[in-house]
């Protein structure tokens, strides 16, 4: 028998239904959650991501503003616009879609967003809140991964979790969120010798390295929970993750859990963006 699927699409739908109810209740008090999304340039993938975010807001009772600017927009102009949105009481979340044109410093842009409206959770201030255990807005993909793990019913306290990847957007905050849940954490990366030595002892593996088939069947233990954040293409051009899905699912056995790609982590990222925007609005931000 194979491992149980963690259905990110179904979980996302349940969470979005709750977000919609809470957004409606807040709107009834005169405070409709509002998200501003800024897109600079004409990157096709970014345009798709932005369109999906705006559509999700409309479908669940959040107000959204999409601002598109040419790639020639100056950094000073972008920072000035962010300052205006920071001061706008109708906007509770500000998101600048990455990547930006090369003449704009992304760190300066992220730092310019009010931490109370940083719904991506990428700023140094947001990272500091997470690191020190203060309440705040969490990075969407790692927070979504936590919800997926929680949905399995597997307790995290005292479990050994391995995070593969050390990016500021996924790997590092993922490790901190797991640590807050009282898991024991190992962070692995491209310089880690014998990755399998670590993953074979893990109760939870979060793969976020961006390289397909990084985790293979001989690298997991039966009954583990595998969260696949990767988004890659196989030889036929089909979407696949960082985990060799079929063989790994077999190796985990019926007591294990695994996310598919697509349909696992992906649907959760935008859902948690909506949740962050709602949280900011409920806090009166």
N, C-alpha and C positions, 0 to 999 in steps of 0.2 A: 504493500500500500504506500501511497505517496503522501507528502506533507500537505497540510491544509493551506488553501489560498487565502491571503489577506486581501480582501476586495477593497481597494482604495476608492473605486468609483462609488460603491454602495455606501461606504462610510462617509465619503464626501457629501453625498446626497442627504444623509441624515443630519450631518452637521450644518449643512446649508439651510435645511428646513428650520432648524433651531435659530440660526442667524437671522433668517427672514422674519420669524416671529418676534425676536428681540428687537430687530430694527424697526418693525412696525410699531411696537410698543413705545420705543423711544421717539419715533416720529410723531406719535400722538401727543407727546409732551412738547412738541415744537422743536425737537432737535433731531433732524434726520442725518444719519451718518453720511459724511461726505469724503470722497477720495479724489485727489487730483493726481493725474498721471501725465508726466511730461515725456515726450518722445522727441529726440533731437536727431535729425538725419533720416535716411530712408532705408535702413537695414530691414530687409524683408522679414526675417525671423522676429525681430523686435516688434514690427508692426503687427504680426500675428499674436504675439504674447500680449501686447497692449490691448488689442481688440478683444481678446478673451477675457481680460481683466475687467474691461468696461462693460462687456455683456453680462458678466457674472454679477456685477454691482446692480445693473438694471433688473436682473431676474430676481434679486433678493432684497429689494427695497432700499438699496443704498444709492445716494446721489453721487454721480461721478462727473468729473471734468477732464476731458482729454485735450491737452495742448500739444500741438505738433509744430516743430520749428525746423528750419533748414539747417543743414550741417554747418553752415557758415555762422550760426549763432555764436556770439562770443561768450567766454566764460563769465565775464562780468555781467552780461545781460541775463544769463541763466541764473546766476547767484541772486541778482536783483529780483527775478521772478519768484525764486524760492522764498526770499524774504517776505514778499507780498503774500504768498500762500501761508507762510507761518503765522502771519497776522490775521488771516481771514477766519472768522469764527464759524463760518459754514463749512470749512474744510478741516477734517479731523485726521486725515492721512495724506502724506505727500510722498509720491514715488517717482523717481527719475529712472527711466528704463536704461539699462546698460546693454551693450557697450556704448560709450560716448565717442564723438569724434576725437581724434588724437590730440587736438589742441586744447581739450578740456580735461582738467585733472579730476578724475572721479573721486579721489579722496577729499578734495576741497568741496565738491558738490555734496557728497554724503554728509560731511561735517556741517554743511550749511543748513541742513534740514533739522528743525526743532526735534529733539529726541522724543517729545511727547507726540509727534506726528510721524515719526520714522517707522512706518508700517512694514518696511523691509527688515528692520532690525539690524541694519548693517553698520551703523555709526559707532564710533569709539565709545560714546556715552552709553549706547544701548548694550554694547559688548561689556562695558564696565558693570552695568546693572545685572547682566546675566552672571558675570564672573563672581560678583559679591553677593548674589542671591536676592537682590532687590527686585521688587515687582517692576515689570516693564513690558515692552513689545518685543517678542522673540522672533528670530529669523524664521521665515515661513516654512521652508523645506524641513529643517530639523524639527520644528514644532509639529509639523505634519507627520514626520516619522514617529515621534513620540505617541501621537494619537493612534497610529497604526499598531504600534507595539501594545499599547493599552487595550486595544480592541481584541487582542488575543486572549486576554485574561491572565497572561503569564506575569507574575510579580517580578519587579525589577530589583527589589531590595536584596542585596547580597549576591546577586547574579553577576557573572563575568561578561562584560560587553566589550567587543572589539570594534573600533571604528577604523575603517580603511580610508584614509584621506585626511588631510590637515588644512583644508582651505578655510579661509575666514568666513565663508558663507555657509558651509555645511559641516565639514569635519570638526573644527574646533568648537562651534556652538553645540553640535550634536554631543560631543563628549561632555560638555558642561551640563547639558540637560539630563543626560544619563547619570552623571555624578550627583546632581540634585535629587534624583530618584533613588539614591543610595545603591546604585550599581558600582561595581569595581571596574575601572576603565583601562583599556589598553588602546593607545592610538598608534596605528601602523601607517606607513607611507612608502614612498618609492625607495627609500634607503633602508628599509627594514629587511634584514636577512631572514629567509625562511618564513615567509608570511604564514604558511600553513601551520607552523608550530604554534602560532598564537590563535588562529581561527579554529583549530581542532579542539581547543579547550574552552571555546566561547559558548555561552548560553544564548547570546544575541550577537549578531554580526550586522553592522551597517556598512555597506559597500558604496563608497562615494569617491571613486578614483577616476572615472571617465575612460575606462579601458575594458572592453568586453572580455568576458570569460576570465576575469581576474580571480574569481572564486570558483573553484571546481569541486567535483563531488568528493574527492579525497581530502578536502580541506575543511569539512564540516563534520560536526558530531550529530548523531541521531537526536531528534527532539529539539534542536536549536531553532531560534527565530531568525530569519534572514530578511533584512530590509535592503532592497536594491534601489539605490538612488540613481544609478547610471542610466544614461540615454545615449546609445550608440547605434551603429548600423552593422548588420552582418554582411556576408558576401553577396547575398541577394538583395541588399538594400533595405531589409526589414529592420524595424526597431528592435533593439535588444538592450539588456542592461549590462552591469559589471559581473553578473553571476551567470554561470552556465546553467540556465534555468532547469531544463529537463532532468539531466543527471543529478543535479543538486537536490531537486525536489524528491527524487527517488531515494537519495542517500539519507535525507532527513527522516524519512519514515512517517507514520501516521501521527506521531506526537509532535512533529515539527510544524513550523509555519513559514511561508515564503510569500513575498510580494511579486506579482507578475510585472512585466514591462512590455507594452503599456498597461495601464489600469491599476497600478500600485501607488507609488509615491506621487506620480505626476498630478492626478486630480486633487491631491491634498494641498499643493502649494498655493494655488489661488484661493482655495477654501480658507486657509489660514491667513491669507492677506485680508479677506473679508472679515475674519474674526478679529484681526488686529485693528482694523478700521472701526469696527463696532466697539471694541474694548476702549479705544481712544475716545470715541464719542460718549460712551457710558461714563467715562471718567471725567467728562466735561472738558476734554482737551481741545 
